[in-house]
């Protein structure tokens, strides 16, 4: 309490700035709910309270969590020199983050899960599809937050750097999905991953969600490792690309190794792919993220 008083005495406008940031964050969170309803073509209140659509609730929860993660990237930056500048900066970063989250969702729908109509499945209550949707949003948000902290400014160069890092990260997330699909076909006699998700295999979606979020965490380490060069557009993009490839490769090597050790004597393909064991899938989810967090800490 005494430290808080000293901070307020040193920064007399701190409480006003915090109030501005909090108000804008709440408005943006409400806006995200409204936009999610428009994206799905539904009334959010009816979908959540009347129809009890669990899938839509999970998808919306992922959207809100993703936006909250992005907003922390703006809030943790330096305060503006005036109340107006703080409000503009927070709003701008929040709106850009919201737009990028939605662009990430579109990219994931069209390129990662191109074999199914994700919106239709969520409206129909497909929890498996909703879990992957929420995970992809969270992974995207982690990357956006990292780029906001990495290129912490309000210039054209900043937004070019943020956009380039975002595009590269999305490409890597899509590549991860393709690789996971290939592994699923190999382990299941040519069966299609997206068909299994569309069929409601929750355990499979939980496992995949863990790897998506783990990928998001590992890619955030680039913000600690790479030096932001305002007009080094190619240098910044190549840095994110090369670092991302290395981190995803490490993830692919370490996660299976840790799973074999922690979940020894358990046939993961049989339990998750065939028996739909949510408990084992949840353990795989946590192991993927645990490895990613350790890699991220080592690179910080």
WOKANOR-V505305 format. One record per residue. N is the residue number from 1. RES is the residue in one letter. SS is DSSP state (helix for helix, strand for strand, loop for the rest). D_FIRST is the distance of its C-alpha to the first C-alpha in Angstrom with 2 decimals. Layout:
# WOKANOR-V505305
n & res & ss & d_first
N & RES & SS & D_FIRST
N & RES & SS & D_FIRST
This chain:
# WOKANOR-V505305
n & res & ss & d_first
1 & X & loop & 0.00
2 & X & helix & 3.79
3 & X & helix & 5.42
4 & X & helix & 5.08
5 & X & helix & 6.32
6 & X & helix & 8.75
7 & X & helix & 9.86
8 & X & helix & 10.63
9 & X & helix & 12.42
10 & X & helix & 14.29
11 & X & loop & 15.14
12 & X & loop & 15.61
13 & X & loop & 17.49
14 & X & helix & 15.00
15 & X & helix & 14.44
16 & X & helix & 18.23
17 & X & helix & 18.96
18 & X & helix & 16.84
19 & X & helix & 18.72
20 & X & helix & 21.96
21 & X & helix & 21.54
22 & X & helix & 20.65
23 & X & helix & 23.59
24 & X & helix & 25.99
25 & X & helix & 25.05
26 & X & helix & 25.78
27 & X & helix & 29.03
28 & X & helix & 30.10
29 & X & helix & 29.53
30 & X & helix & 31.72
31 & X & helix & 34.21
32 & X & helix & 34.42
33 & X & helix & 35.43
34 & X & helix & 38.05
35 & X & helix & 39.40
36 & X & helix & 39.62
37 & X & helix & 41.77
38 & X & helix & 43.98
39 & X & helix & 44.34
40 & X & helix & 45.52
41 & X & loop & 47.52
42 & X & loop & 46.03
43 & X & loop & 44.08
44 & X & helix & 40.73
45 & X & helix & 40.38
46 & X & helix & 43.92
47 & X & helix & 43.57
48 & X & helix & 40.44
49 & X & helix & 41.09
50 & X & helix & 44.89
51 & X & loop & 46.25
52 & X & loop & 43.46
53 & X & loop & 43.87
54 & X & helix & 41.67
55 & X & helix & 42.62
56 & X & helix & 41.48
57 & X & helix & 38.15
58 & X & helix & 37.66
59 & X & helix & 38.71
60 & X & helix & 36.39
61 & X & helix & 33.46
62 & X & helix & 34.28
63 & X & helix & 34.38
64 & X & helix & 30.98
65 & X & helix & 29.37
66 & X & helix & 31.24
67 & X & helix & 30.00
68 & X & helix & 26.34
69 & X & helix & 26.84
70 & X & helix & 28.50
71 & X & helix & 25.81
72 & X & helix & 23.21
73 & X & helix & 25.58
74 & X & helix & 25.31
75 & X & helix & 21.56
76 & X & loop & 20.87
77 & X & loop & 23.17
78 & X & loop & 22.50
79 & X & loop & 21.62
80 & X & loop & 24.71
81 & X & loop & 25.66
82 & X & loop & 25.91
83 & X & helix & 24.95
84 & X & helix & 28.51
85 & X & helix & 28.51
86 & X & helix & 25.31
87 & X & helix & 26.91
88 & X & helix & 30.22
89 & X & helix & 28.88
90 & X & helix & 26.85
91 & X & helix & 29.85
92 & X & helix & 32.33
93 & X & helix & 30.72
94 & X & helix & 30.20
95 & X & helix & 33.83
96 & X & helix & 35.18
97 & X & helix & 33.31
98 & X & helix & 34.68
99 & X & helix & 38.16
100 & X & helix & 38.05
101 & X & helix & 36.99
102 & X & helix & 39.99
103 & X & helix & 42.25
104 & X & helix & 41.21
105 & X & helix & 42.17
106 & X & helix & 45.51
107 & X & helix & 46.20
108 & X & helix & 45.46
109 & X & helix & 47.70
110 & X & helix & 50.57
111 & X & helix & 50.62
112 & X & helix & 48.79
113 & X & loop & 49.90
114 & X & loop & 52.92
115 & X & loop & 55.05
116 & X & loop & 53.37
117 & X & loop & 52.21
118 & X & helix & 48.52
119 & X & helix & 47.95
120 & X & helix & 50.92
121 & X & helix & 49.87
122 & X & helix & 46.36
123 & X & helix & 47.91
124 & X & loop & 50.19
125 & X & loop & 47.30
126 & X & loop & 47.69
127 & X & helix & 44.50
128 & X & helix & 45.57
129 & X & helix & 45.78
130 & X & helix & 42.45
131 & X & helix & 40.65
132 & X & helix & 42.08
133 & X & helix & 41.28
134 & X & helix & 37.59
135 & X & helix & 37.49
136 & X & helix & 39.20
137 & X & helix & 36.70
138 & X & helix & 33.72
139 & X & helix & 35.55
140 & X & helix & 36.29
141 & X & helix & 32.70
142 & X & helix & 31.49
143 & X & helix & 34.11
144 & X & helix & 33.32
145 & X & helix & 29.63
146 & X & helix & 30.79
147 & X & helix & 33.15
148 & X & helix & 30.56
149 & X & helix & 28.36
150 & X & helix & 31.54
151 & X & loop & 33.04
152 & X & loop & 29.97
153 & X & loop & 31.67
154 & X & loop & 33.50
155 & X & loop & 37.14
156 & X & helix & 40.33
157 & X & helix & 40.20
158 & X & helix & 36.79
159 & X & helix & 38.15
160 & X & helix & 41.32
161 & X & helix & 39.37
162 & X & helix & 37.21
163 & X & helix & 40.40
164 & X & helix & 42.34
165 & X & helix & 39.71
166 & X & helix & 39.54
167 & X & helix & 43.35
168 & X & helix & 43.75
169 & X & helix & 41.12
170 & X & helix & 42.85
171 & X & helix & 46.15
172 & X & helix & 44.82
173 & X & helix & 43.43
174 & X & helix & 46.88
175 & X & helix & 48.58
176 & X & helix & 46.51
177 & X & helix & 47.71
178 & X & helix & 51.30
179 & X & helix & 51.07
180 & X & helix & 49.67
181 & X & helix & 52.49
182 & X & helix & 55.02
183 & X & helix & 53.77
184 & X & helix & 53.96
185 & X & helix & 57.56
186 & X & helix & 58.52
187 & X & helix & 57.19
188 & X & loop & 58.59
189 & X & loop & 62.14
190 & X & loop & 61.48
191 & X & loop & 59.40
192 & X & loop & 57.11
193 & X & helix & 53.32
194 & X & helix & 52.87
195 & X & helix & 55.51
196 & X & helix & 53.62
197 & X & helix & 50.37
198 & X & helix & 52.33
199 & X & loop & 53.80
200 & X & loop & 50.40
201 & X & loop & 49.75
202 & X & helix & 46.06
203 & X & helix & 45.88
204 & X & helix & 47.23
205 & X & helix & 44.75
206 & X & helix & 41.79
207 & X & helix & 43.11
208 & X & helix & 43.63
209 & X & helix & 40.22
210 & X & helix & 38.61
211 & X & helix & 40.67
212 & X & helix & 39.89
213 & X & helix & 36.11
214 & X & helix & 36.61
215 & X & helix & 38.62
216 & X & helix & 35.87
217 & X & helix & 33.35
218 & X & helix & 35.83
219 & X & helix & 36.70
220 & X & helix & 33.10
221 & X & loop & 33.41
222 & X & helix & 35.71
223 & X & helix & 32.82
224 & X & helix & 31.72
225 & X & helix & 35.31
226 & X & loop & 37.05
227 & X & loop & 36.74
228 & X & loop & 36.75
229 & X & loop & 39.74
230 & X & loop & 39.67
231 & X & loop & 43.46
232 & X & loop & 44.30
233 & X & helix & 44.96
234 & X & helix & 47.33
235 & X & helix & 45.37
236 & X & helix & 42.15
237 & X & helix & 44.08
238 & X & helix & 45.98
239 & X & helix & 42.87
240 & X & helix & 41.29
241 & X & helix & 44.64
242 & X & helix & 45.43
243 & X & helix & 41.97
244 & X & helix & 41.91
245 & X & helix & 45.33
246 & X & helix & 44.40
247 & X & helix & 41.24
248 & X & helix & 43.15
249 & X & helix & 45.92
250 & X & helix & 43.55
251 & X & helix & 42.16
252 & X & helix & 45.74
253 & X & helix & 46.59
254 & X & helix & 43.57
255 & X & helix & 42.85
256 & X & helix & 46.38
257 & X & helix & 46.30
258 & X & helix & 43.08
259 & X & helix & 44.42
260 & X & helix & 47.63
261 & X & helix & 45.80
262 & X & helix & 43.20
263 & X & loop & 45.65
264 & X & loop & 48.77
265 & X & loop & 51.90
266 & X & loop & 50.70
267 & X & loop & 52.82
268 & X & helix & 50.18
269 & X & helix & 52.81
270 & X & helix & 54.45
271 & X & helix & 51.29
272 & X & helix & 49.55
273 & X & helix & 52.44
274 & X & helix & 55.00
275 & X & loop & 53.32
276 & X & loop & 50.21
277 & X & loop & 47.94
278 & X & helix & 44.45
279 & X & helix & 42.93
280 & X & helix & 44.40
281 & X & helix & 43.50
282 & X & helix & 39.85
283 & X & helix & 39.95
284 & X & helix & 41.52
285 & X & helix & 38.80
286 & X & helix & 36.05
287 & X & helix & 38.09
288 & X & helix & 38.62
289 & X & helix & 34.94
290 & X & helix & 34.07
291 & X & helix & 36.65
292 & X & helix & 35.35
293 & X & helix & 31.73
294 & X & helix & 33.09
295 & X & helix & 35.27
296 & X & helix & 32.45
297 & X & helix & 30.27
298 & X & helix & 33.31
299 & X & loop & 33.82
300 & X & loop & 30.29
